[in-house]
Amino acid sequence: MALLHWTHAATILRLEFSHYDYNNRGSITARDFGLSLVASADINHIGKLLDIVDELENEESVRDITISFEEFKAFAKLRKKLQPFSLALFSYGNINGSLTKSDFQRAASEVCGVTITDRGRHNIFVYLMQIKMGI
């Protein structure tokens, strides 16, 4: 039964990625990644989050970011472990005075067991920090 659930979840994830990767480039834009995040957000915040995604599309620092399927899959794993991941990020940021890309990658790996590539770490971290700054 667990294998069936895992196979179904992997298929759904691949379908979601394919929805945004309609040209079969093997990657999605930062905007599409943002829309994917908004799709799983609390319904009470969707309007504001969609506005942020629209604003980010014009930001030079994120305009050329693309997310591969492997990066998308890694972040999907993190979303399933959001509470321990959030606590780790908060803790690492408090210890160091600010949250770094290495802290982000270490929290994913050590706390959640999710490996994020350096490229994925950079792209996702930059995108999320732009959202945090409210751009």
Secondary structure, 3 states (H helix, E strand, C coil): CHHHHHHHHHHHHHHHHHHHCCCCCCEEEHHHHHHHHHHCCCHHHHHHHHHHHHHHCCCHHHHCCEEEHHHHHHHHHHHHCHHHHHHHHHHHHHHHCCCCHHHHHHHHHHHHCCCCCHHHHHHHHHHHHHHHCCC
